[in-house]
């Protein structure tokens, strides 16, 4: 009997676009509009034929638009698509320097030395590595909403995971899943908690104590799940659903240490000198950086510190081999990325520019000509092109629903289901609504702007704390980001990891279900207990 093949990811996403188009013929269009009722500004829902005369609204059932959605999806997700292409080109240049190969080999040698310790043998050095990396990225997701940034880090951690005897899924979990678990249990995320609490008119970042407990529980559960799966793959690599697909990553990890020549071209010293001059100038112009974490701020000389560390590490590594210097460039990139995000409100454009500099500097350091660097950059973009294409295609799903005018109608229908329910049931329904809406609108800030003006006043009517409504929002906003094909970040991360979406769903759906159930349980104390900030 011939085994049925799972359709290609492109086919699955296009099928979802077609389903979305069919729904625009079934569900009547409508829109939430802002109206003044007495002294209060409220959002009220109107079907298309009942909208106030001065309301701009255009919607029509979707037919041939399922094809134009591909183009519009590219336009909508253009920032992420360009980000992916630049990251792909930059990392391809860096990979050709063999610096990551050298770094992984040095790291594996270090872990083998640690394994001689009896305590480390019992705990497992690899387990410690997984735990520490996941804790770091979960904290990043919780504090400043790391999301798009995980795309770049996946290209670093996945080769490491494969070299340690795991698969690409473990590598992606260590970065992407960890960050999005932190995102779901956010303590200070300004893109979700900050916006939602601002719209709900409650003091920013209050209730952090209970949210910290939620973050800790969710992170521990995530780490346990990844450790369980990682050890399963370690014992039997062929048990991984990615075993055949991971041939690409295994091949890239086959470089032997004796094949790596240790050398330092003169050009690498010129790259170091130029970058030092640039960093010194910026350190003089911006001697102090104010980090913004929630409502707290801290002013520190982060650029001078980073410049001094870069100078010290560069001199040491250049005296050994250019490979270590390229890794120093990578670490400096990560350092300045964090400083830029927390201190200077950097986003995709600035981060992409930073990695582009990393790629060019890496190429020059290993004595590549400008033409060679350009060719490598194009090769890298071509290698990762499928990831960019799937992001554009997935963006078409939301385009069809928006152009069909049914997103607000779906939200209105779901909100009506909360009528005449008890407090706990109403809170759980809010959570369920946010979870379902997240499948259609994966952007946390956009969803907060749409749903919180409706949910916050409703919570007053039924006697639920607005803080509880925010918790329902953050849980509903986070968990399904890790599975919905409408999430550009997910599709991009899967693309760079070379994991087909359908295989990812087979792996992750049970874990997502566990997280959703835990979220429902963690929501109950916000209604039944007297919590600080609630």
C-alpha positions as a printed NumPy array, in Angstrom:
array([[  0.   ,   0.   ,   0.   ],
       [  1.408,   3.365,  -1.025],
       [  2.057,   5.7  ,   1.887],
       [  0.148,   8.975,   1.653],
       [  2.388,  12.001,   1.451],
       [  1.704,  15.102,   3.523],
       [  1.196,  18.087,   1.191],
       [  3.954,  20.67 ,   0.899],
       [  3.772,  23.567,   3.361],
       [  2.974,  25.953,   0.492],
       [ -0.018,  23.793,  -0.472],
       [ -1.312,  23.692,   3.109],
       [ -1.053,  27.464,   3.577],
       [ -2.73 ,  28.14 ,   0.23 ],
       [ -5.547,  25.763,   1.222],
       [ -6.05 ,  27.834,   4.395],
       [ -6.264,  30.982,   2.241],
       [ -9.004,  29.323,   0.168],
       [-10.902,  28.341,   3.352],
       [-10.614,  31.93 ,   4.599],
       [-12.047,  33.13 ,   1.281],
       [-14.99 ,  30.713,   1.607],
       [-15.705,  32.087,   5.105],
       [-16.056,  35.595,   3.662],
       [-19.121,  34.305,   1.755],
       [-20.64 ,  32.742,   4.871],
       [-19.882,  35.255,   7.672],
       [-21.449,  38.737,   7.249],
       [-18.928,  41.616,   7.281],
       [-18.876,  44.13 ,  10.117],
       [-16.698,  46.537,  12.045],
       [-16.072,  47.891,  15.526],
       [-16.268,  51.689,  15.587],
       [-15.397,  54.179,  18.313],
       [-18.404,  56.129,  19.553],
       [-19.032,  58.702,  22.276],
       [-21.652,  57.579,  24.797],
       [-22.105,  60.341,  27.364],
       [-18.697,  61.107,  28.8  ],
       [-17.246,  57.766,  27.77 ],
       [-15.633,  56.601,  24.527],
       [-16.695,  53.041,  23.714],
       [-16.25 ,  50.597,  20.848],
       [-19.483,  49.236,  19.394],
       [-19.983,  46.658,  16.688],
       [-22.05 ,  47.261,  13.548],
       [-22.724,  44.996,  10.622],
       [-21.763,  46.519,   7.265],
       [-25.278,  47.687,   6.418],
       [-25.717,  49.34 ,   9.844],
       [-22.498,  51.334,  10.011],
       [-22.664,  55.127,  10.594],
       [-22.662,  57.043,   7.307],
       [-19.233,  58.63 ,   7.873],
       [-17.476,  55.303,   8.571],
       [-14.898,  54.168,   6.054],
       [-15.415,  50.478,   5.394],
       [-15.01 ,  48.381,   2.299],
       [-15.426,  44.614,   2.269],
       [-16.43 ,  42.051,  -0.294],
       [-16.521,  38.255,  -0.528],
       [-13.174,  36.981,  -1.731],
       [-12.822,  35.008,  -4.979],
       [ -9.888,  35.661,  -7.332],
       [ -8.302,  37.578,  -4.434],
       [ -6.915,  34.265,  -3.131],
       [ -4.211,  34.796,  -5.777],
       [ -3.621,  38.499,  -5.182],
       [ -3.356,  37.689,  -1.451],
       [  0.063,  36.23 ,  -2.232],
       [  1.271,  39.617,  -3.496],
       [ -0.429,  41.549,  -0.692],
       [  0.982,  39.111,   1.864],
       [  4.475,  39.894,   0.6  ],
       [  3.795,  43.609,   0.963],
       [  2.313,  43.169,   4.457],
       [  5.209,  41.02 ,   5.674],
       [  7.902,  42.862,   3.713],
       [  9.831,  43.875,   6.829],
       [ 10.195,  40.269,   7.998],
       [ 10.919,  39.017,   4.473],
       [ 13.741,  41.529,   3.937],
       [ 15.014,  40.744,   7.437],
       [ 15.18 ,  37.026,   6.578],
       [ 17.018,  37.637,   3.309],
       [ 19.604,  39.926,   4.925],
       [ 20.128,  37.538,   7.834],
       [ 20.461,  34.605,   5.421],
       [ 23.048,  36.415,   3.308],
       [ 25.037,  37.635,   6.323],
       [ 25.155,  34.238,   8.015],
       [ 26.112,  32.514,   4.773],
       [ 29.194,  34.743,   4.582],
       [ 30.01 ,  34.022,   8.218],
       [ 29.462,  30.267,   7.761],
       [ 31.898,  30.222,   4.833],
       [ 34.557,  31.524,   7.205],
       [ 34.168,  28.239,   9.163],
       [ 34.115,  30.287,  12.375],
       [ 30.929,  28.627,  13.666],
       [ 32.435,  25.186,  12.932],
       [ 35.513,  26.119,  14.938],
       [ 33.37 ,  27.529,  17.751],
       [ 31.178,  24.419,  17.956],
       [ 34.202,  22.128,  18.023],
       [ 35.802,  24.174,  20.81 ],
       [ 32.53 ,  24.114,  22.737],
       [ 32.159,  20.335,  22.349],
       [ 35.742,  19.833,  23.558],
       [ 34.928,  21.963,  26.587],
       [ 31.775,  19.948,  27.376],
       [ 33.721,  16.669,  27.098],
       [ 36.196,  17.953,  29.682],
       [ 33.296,  18.852,  31.968],
       [ 31.876,  15.347,  31.599],
       [ 34.893,  13.988,  33.482],
       [ 33.373,  15.477,  36.615],
       [ 31.137,  12.895,  38.337],
       [ 28.477,  15.444,  39.275],
       [ 28.348,  16.702,  35.693],
       [ 28.048,  13.12 ,  34.464],
       [ 24.953,  12.607,  36.597],
       [ 23.288,  15.882,  35.608],
       [ 24.442,  15.793,  31.982],
       [ 26.427,  18.684,  30.517],
       [ 24.147,  18.836,  27.479],
       [ 21.132,  19.125,  29.77 ],
       [ 22.749,  22.093,  31.505],
       [ 23.437,  23.736,  28.129],
       [ 19.791,  23.323,  27.067],
       [ 18.5  ,  24.657,  30.4  ],
       [ 20.751,  27.734,  30.413],
       [ 20.014,  28.676,  26.793],
       [ 16.263,  28.235,  27.267],
       [ 16.27 ,  30.27 ,  30.495],
       [ 18.117,  33.094,  28.74 ],
       [ 15.758,  33.273,  25.764],
       [ 12.652,  32.838,  27.908],
       [ 13.793,  35.792,  29.997],
       [ 14.381,  37.835,  26.836],
       [ 10.864,  37.013,  25.636],
       [  9.366,  37.907,  28.995],
       [ 11.212,  41.185,  29.546],
       [ 11.433,  42.85 ,  26.129],
       [  9.288,  40.652,  23.917],
       [ 12.003,  38.937,  21.884],
       [ 10.336,  37.439,  18.816],
       [ 11.716,  38.33 ,  15.377],
       [ 15.249,  38.279,  16.813],
       [ 15.001,  34.497,  17.334],
       [ 15.181,  33.989,  13.55 ],
       [ 18.843,  35.002,  13.545],
       [ 19.725,  33.074,  16.703],
       [ 18.173,  29.896,  15.283],
       [ 20.93 ,  29.835,  12.657],
       [ 23.501,  29.71 ,  15.476],
       [ 21.856,  27.305,  17.924],
       [ 20.515,  24.685,  15.465],
       [ 23.994,  23.659,  14.189],
       [ 25.108,  23.437,  17.818],
       [ 22.145,  21.217,  18.73 ],
       [ 22.773,  18.894,  15.775],
       [ 26.469,  18.672,  16.664],
       [ 25.471,  17.689,  20.218],
       [ 23.51 ,  14.736,  18.821],
       [ 20.032,  16.279,  18.747],
       [ 17.898,  17.46 ,  15.829],
       [ 16.847,  20.804,  14.357],
       [ 13.627,  20.74 ,  16.398],
       [ 15.609,  20.754,  19.659],
       [ 17.697,  23.659,  18.359],
       [ 14.607,  25.662,  17.414],
       [ 12.969,  24.893,  20.763],
       [ 16.025,  26.173,  22.637],
       [ 15.611,  29.571,  20.966],
       [ 12.192,  30.152,  19.409],
       [  9.984,  28.114,  21.768],
       [ 11.839,  29.355,  24.852],
       [ 11.426,  32.997,  23.787],
       [  7.723,  32.531,  23.053],
       [  7.087,  30.76 ,  26.344],
       [  8.613,  33.834,  27.966],
       [  6.483,  35.992,  25.659],
       [  3.358,  34.146,  26.865],
       [  4.24 ,  34.496,  30.536],
       [  5.525,  38.034,  30.054],
       [  6.454,  40.075,  33.102],
       [  7.426,  43.355,  31.428],
       [  6.872,  42.892,  27.685],
       [  6.047,  46.414,  26.447],
       [  4.477,  45.128,  23.194],
       [  1.795,  43.083,  24.975],
       [  1.537,  43.864,  28.697],
       [  2.402,  47.536,  28.271],
       [ -0.144,  48.168,  25.495],
       [ -2.895,  46.014,  27.042],
       [ -2.603,  47.62 ,  30.483],
       [ -2.474,  51.085,  28.939],
       [ -5.712,  50.475,  27.016],
       [ -7.311,  48.885,  30.105],
       [ -6.35 ,  52.037,  32.053],
       [ -4.502,  50.256,  34.848],
       [ -1.   ,  51.204,  36.108],
       [  1.665,  49.899,  33.75 ],
       [  3.326,  46.611,  34.701],
       [  1.343,  46.191,  37.923],
       [  0.584,  42.613,  38.933],
       [  4.148,  41.631,  38.044],
       [  4.42 ,  39.35 ,  41.089],
       [  1.811,  36.868,  39.878],
       [  2.971,  37.141,  36.274],
       [  6.504,  36.247,  37.45 ],
       [  5.063,  33.081,  39.031],
       [  3.284,  32.284,  35.75 ],
       [  6.509,  32.848,  33.798],
       [  8.453,  30.508,  36.097],
       [  5.841,  27.722,  35.84 ],
       [  5.562,  27.944,  32.062],
       [  9.34 ,  28.073,  31.601],
       [  9.927,  25.032,  33.813],
       [  7.264,  23.077,  31.916],
       [  8.851,  24.082,  28.603],
       [ 12.347,  23.062,  29.715],
       [ 11.114,  19.687,  30.986],
       [  9.345,  19.025,  27.685],
       [ 12.402,  19.918,  25.579],
       [ 14.755,  17.892,  27.808],
       [ 12.45 ,  14.867,  27.495],
       [ 12.342,  15.126,  23.719],
       [ 16.073,  15.905,  23.416],
       [ 17.086,  12.829,  25.419],
       [ 14.709,  10.7  ,  23.365],
       [ 16.387,  11.864,  20.129],
       [ 19.856,  11.478,  21.661],
       [ 19.176,   7.796,  22.421],
       [ 17.658,   7.1  ,  19.012],
       [ 18.354,   9.805,  16.385],
       [ 16.149,   8.026,  13.828],
       [ 13.125,   8.502,  16.096],
       [ 13.14 ,  12.182,  15.094],
       [ 10.608,  13.128,  12.429],
       [ 13.334,  15.437,  11.111],
       [ 16.008,  12.726,  10.76 ],
       [ 15.987,  12.722,   6.946],
       [ 15.465,  16.481,   6.607],
       [ 18.327,  17.177,   9.001],
       [ 20.834,  15.71 ,   6.536],
       [ 21.558,  19.341,   5.572],
       [ 22.547,  20.273,   9.127],
       [ 24.478,  17.023,   9.708],
       [ 26.457,  17.574,   6.51 ],
       [ 27.356,  21.107,   7.577],
       [ 28.56 ,  19.689,  10.925],
       [ 30.879,  17.128,   9.304],
       [ 33.869,  19.482,   9.077],
       [ 36.798,  17.996,  10.99 ],
       [ 39.033,  20.148,  13.13 ],
       [ 42.155,  19.171,  11.213],
       [ 40.516,  20.55 ,   8.062],
       [ 40.359,  24.016,   9.639],
       [ 43.559,  25.947,   9.071],
       [ 44.375,  28.433,  11.808],
       [ 45.442,  31.739,  10.285],
       [ 44.933,  35.499,  10.671],
       [ 45.101,  37.617,   7.493],
       [ 46.439,  41.142,   7.744],
       [ 43.056,  42.376,   6.532],
       [ 41.448,  41.101,   9.752],
       [ 43.565,  43.551,  11.752],
       [ 42.383,  46.395,   9.494],
       [ 38.753,  45.325,  10.081],
       [ 39.411,  45.367,  13.821],
       [ 41.013,  48.823,  13.641],
       [ 38.148,  50.271,  11.598],
       [ 35.441,  48.85 ,  13.86 ],
       [ 37.311,  50.062,  16.928],
       [ 37.427,  53.596,  15.5  ],
       [ 33.661,  53.481,  14.843],
       [ 32.894,  52.115,  18.315],
       [ 35.091,  54.723,  19.987],
       [ 33.244,  57.496,  18.155],
       [ 29.87 ,  56.109,  19.254],
       [ 31.169,  55.632,  22.815],
       [ 32.1  ,  59.321,  22.902],
       [ 28.785,  60.425,  21.385],
       [ 26.706,  58.121,  23.606],
       [ 28.749,  57.59 ,  26.786],
       [ 25.661,  56.613,  28.81 ],
       [ 22.753,  54.407,  27.768],
       [ 19.409,  54.352,  29.549],
       [ 17.935,  50.856,  29.553],
       [ 14.143,  50.71 ,  29.783],
       [ 12.779,  47.553,  31.403],
       [  9.119,  47.946,  32.239],
       [  8.701,  51.08 ,  34.339],
       [ 12.284,  50.81 ,  35.565],
       [ 15.281,  52.483,  33.984],
       [ 19.011,  52.115,  34.498],
       [ 21.665,  54.401,  33.016],
       [ 24.999,  52.698,  32.377],
       [ 28.094,  53.233,  30.162],
       [ 27.162,  50.243,  27.998],
       [ 28.727,  51.396,  24.723],
       [ 32.149,  52.135,  26.31 ],
       [ 31.975,  48.795,  28.167],
       [ 31.113,  46.941,  24.954],
       [ 33.907,  48.737,  23.096],
       [ 36.479,  47.841,  25.764],
       [ 35.392,  44.18 ,  25.793],
       [ 35.505,  44.035,  22.005],
       [ 39.028,  45.485,  21.979],
       [ 40.302,  43.004,  24.586],
       [ 38.695,  39.912,  23.03 ],
       [ 39.676,  40.905,  19.499],
       [ 43.372,  41.271,  20.337],
       [ 43.335,  37.885,  22.089],
       [ 41.441,  36.063,  19.33 ],
       [ 43.303,  37.625,  16.408],
       [ 46.561,  36.315,  17.882],
       [ 45.087,  32.781,  17.773],
       [ 43.049,  32.527,  14.582],
       [ 40.664,  34.639,  12.535],
       [ 37.889,  32.113,  13.278],
       [ 37.79 ,  33.189,  16.903],
       [ 37.816,  36.841,  15.836],
       [ 34.724,  36.258,  13.662],
       [ 33.046,  34.68 ,  16.702],
       [ 34.028,  37.796,  18.663],
       [ 32.253,  39.83 ,  15.972],
       [ 29.198,  37.631,  16.484],
       [ 29.222,  38.072,  20.272],
       [ 29.69 ,  41.838,  19.854],
       [ 26.706,  41.849,  17.48 ],
       [ 24.541,  40.101,  20.071],
       [ 25.713,  42.489,  22.803],
       [ 24.954,  45.621,  20.796],
       [ 21.661,  44.103,  19.631],
       [ 20.468,  43.796,  23.25 ],
       [ 21.721,  47.302,  24.068],
       [ 20.024,  48.689,  20.969],
       [ 16.684,  47.01 ,  21.665],
       [ 16.527,  47.935,  25.346],
       [ 18.259,  51.297,  25.173],
       [ 17.502,  52.784,  21.767],
       [ 14.209,  51.158,  20.694],
       [ 15.771,  49.193,  17.84 ],
       [ 13.556,  46.986,  15.72 ],
       [ 13.888,  44.886,  12.569],
       [ 15.592,  47.5  ,  10.36 ],
       [ 18.356,  48.267,  12.864],
       [ 18.881,  44.596,  13.731],
       [ 19.085,  43.599,  10.055],
       [ 21.617,  46.4  ,   9.457],
       [ 23.7  ,  45.181,  12.388],
       [ 23.831,  41.639,  11.01 ],
       [ 24.672,  42.951,   7.55 ],
       [ 27.72 ,  44.656,   9.054],
       [ 28.569,  41.345,  10.759],
       [ 28.46 ,  39.525,   7.412],
       [ 30.608,  42.08 ,   5.575],
       [ 33.127,  42.298,   8.426],
       [ 33.344,  38.491,   8.587],
       [ 34.002,  38.243,   4.856],
       [ 36.69 ,  40.925,   4.891],
       [ 38.34 ,  39.365,   7.943],
       [ 38.886,  36.029,   6.155],
       [ 40.441,  37.882,   3.188],
       [ 37.46 ,  37.736,   0.822],
       [ 37.247,  40.373,  -1.9  ],
       [ 34.238,  42.679,  -2.233],
       [ 33.007,  40.682,  -5.241],
       [ 33.374,  37.387,  -3.335],
       [ 31.374,  38.809,  -0.423],
       [ 28.627,  39.97 ,  -2.8  ],
       [ 28.443,  36.518,  -4.412],
       [ 28.291,  34.781,  -1.026],
       [ 25.591,  37.171,   0.129],
       [ 23.455,  36.326,  -2.912],
       [ 24.057,  32.611,  -2.342],
       [ 22.861,  32.971,   1.226],
       [ 19.754,  34.852,   0.152],
       [ 19.001,  32.157,  -2.416],
       [ 19.526,  29.413,   0.163],
       [ 16.949,  30.942,   2.492],
       [ 14.529,  32.204,  -0.161],
       [ 11.909,  29.508,   0.539],
       [ 11.616,  30.78 ,   4.124],
       [ 10.92 ,  34.295,   2.847],
       [  8.337,  33.044,   0.351],
       [  6.354,  31.098,   2.951],
       [  6.183,  34.186,   5.168],
       [  4.618,  36.16 ,   2.323],
       [  2.196,  33.367,   1.5  ],
       [  1.109,  33.012,   5.145],
       [  0.512,  36.756,   5.32 ],
       [ -2.143,  36.292,   2.635],
       [ -4.424,  34.494,   5.106],
       [ -4.916,  37.623,   7.19 ],
       [ -5.243,  39.75 ,   4.033],
       [ -8.199,  37.673,   2.804],
       [ -9.957,  37.865,   6.181],
       [ -9.36 ,  41.63 ,   6.405],
       [-10.5  ,  42.35 ,   2.857],
       [-13.547,  40.177,   3.459],
       [-14.34 ,  42.321,   6.535],
       [-15.077,  39.36 ,   8.806],
       [-12.398,  39.617,  11.519],
       [-14.449,  41.997,  13.703],
       [-17.592,  39.928,  13.069],
       [-15.816,  36.818,  14.363],
       [-14.673,  38.747,  17.453],
       [-18.184,  40.09 ,  18.064],
       [-19.729,  36.636,  17.786],
       [-17.234,  35.204,  20.254],
       [-17.696,  38.061,  22.75 ],
       [-21.467,  37.486,  22.812],
       [-20.808,  33.993,  24.181],
       [-19.713,  35.525,  27.514],
       [-23.208,  36.703,  28.387],
       [-24.762,  35.286,  31.578],
       [-21.675,  33.344,  32.652],
       [-20.031,  33.124,  36.077],
       [-16.798,  34.962,  36.825],
       [-14.46 ,  32.008,  36.267],
       [-16.326,  30.88 ,  33.153],
       [-16.284,  34.432,  31.768],
       [-12.538,  34.768,  32.369],
       [-11.924,  31.437,  30.668],
       [-14.105,  32.433,  27.709],
       [-12.108,  35.681,  27.398],
       [ -8.984,  33.522,  27.326],
       [-10.514,  31.237,  24.717],
       [-11.529,  34.204,  22.559],
       [ -8.035,  35.697,  22.722],
       [ -6.569,  32.296,  21.82 ],
       [ -8.842,  31.894,  18.798],
       [ -8.348,  35.495,  17.661],
       [ -4.585,  34.994,  17.896],
       [ -4.813,  32.41 ,  15.126],
       [ -6.167,  35.16 ,  12.871],
       [ -4.259,  38.154,  14.309],
       [ -0.888,  36.943,  15.662],
       [  0.318,  40.508,  16.346],
       [  0.023,  41.098,  20.096],
       [ -0.073,  44.894,  19.866],
       [ -2.704,  44.841,  17.098],
       [ -4.852,  42.359,  18.987],
       [ -4.596,  44.416,  22.177],
       [ -5.797,  47.487,  20.287],
       [ -8.802,  45.571,  18.93 ],
       [ -9.864,  43.41 ,  21.88 ],
       [ -8.942,  45.269,  25.069],
       [-11.375,  48.201,  24.535],
       [-14.122,  45.536,  24.429],
       [-12.893,  43.156,  27.131],
       [-11.856,  45.716,  29.771],
       [-15.28 ,  47.403,  30.202],
       [-16.99 ,  44.008,  30.033],
       [-14.834,  42.767,  32.939],
       [-16.178,  45.666,  35.046],
       [-19.754,  44.582,  34.348],
       [-19.199,  40.989,  35.497],
       [-16.96 ,  41.871,  38.455],
       [-13.621,  40.623,  37.137],
       [-10.414,  42.574,  37.656],
       [ -9.127,  44.297,  34.539],
       [ -5.759,  42.829,  35.466],
       [ -7.272,  39.36 ,  35.052],
       [ -8.437,  40.409,  31.595],
       [ -4.856,  41.38 ,  30.74 ],
       [ -3.605,  37.963,  31.901],
       [ -6.252,  36.276,  29.73 ],
       [ -5.014,  38.4  ,  26.838],
       [ -1.313,  37.612,  27.331],
       [ -1.911,  33.847,  27.583],
       [ -4.232,  33.88 ,  24.597],
       [ -1.76 ,  35.983,  22.658],
       [  1.262,  33.772,  23.302],
       [  0.683,  30.046,  23.107],
       [ -0.816,  29.669,  19.63 ],
       [  1.91 ,  31.895,  18.14 ],
       [  3.976,  28.706,  18.147],
       [  1.64 ,  26.862,  15.768],
       [ -0.462,  29.276,  13.69 ],
       [  0.605,  29.644,  10.036],
       [ -0.484,  33.3  ,  10.096],
       [  2.519,  34.116,  12.301],
       [  5.24 ,  35.501,  10.058],
       [  7.861,  34.937,  12.757],
       [  6.962,  31.259,  13.159],
       [  6.991,  30.599,   9.421],
       [ 10.294,  32.458,   9.101],
       [ 11.865,  30.522,  11.988],
       [ 10.681,  27.216,  10.518],
       [ 12.022,  28.299,   7.137],
       [ 15.538,  29.042,   8.368],
       [ 15.46 ,  25.824,  10.431],
       [ 14.3  ,  23.881,   7.337],
       [ 11.439,  22.333,   9.303],
       [  8.221,  21.834,   7.28 ],
       [  5.215,  23.392,   9.021],
       [  3.223,  20.138,   8.919],
       [  6.037,  18.272,  10.722],
       [  6.298,  21.061,  13.269],
       [  2.566,  20.772,  13.975],
       [  2.93 ,  17.004,  14.502],
       [  5.662,  17.691,  17.041],
       [  4.302,  20.727,  18.896],
       [  0.493,  20.377,  19.063],
       [  0.394,  18.275,  22.245],
       [  2.74 ,  20.657,  24.007],
       [  0.638,  23.653,  22.925],
       [ -2.441,  21.872,  24.311],
       [ -0.655,  21.39 ,  27.656],
       [  0.295,  25.081,  27.727],
       [ -3.291,  26.134,  26.951],
       [ -4.586,  23.973,  29.833],
       [ -1.945,  25.356,  32.222],
       [ -2.91 ,  28.865,  31.136],
       [ -6.559,  28.125,  31.938],
       [ -5.575,  26.903,  35.423],
       [ -3.3  ,  29.891,  36.086],
       [ -6.165,  32.206,  35.178],
       [ -8.407,  30.918,  37.986],
       [ -6.448,  32.534,  40.89 ],
       [ -6.79 ,  35.934,  39.175],
       [-10.534,  35.657,  39.766],
       [-10.726,  33.742,  43.064],
       [ -7.726,  35.09 ,  45.035],
       [ -6.721,  38.499,  46.364],
       [ -3.481,  38.957,  44.415],
       [ -1.217,  42.003,  44.597],
       [ -2.011,  44.331,  41.717],
       [ -5.304,  42.603,  40.964]])
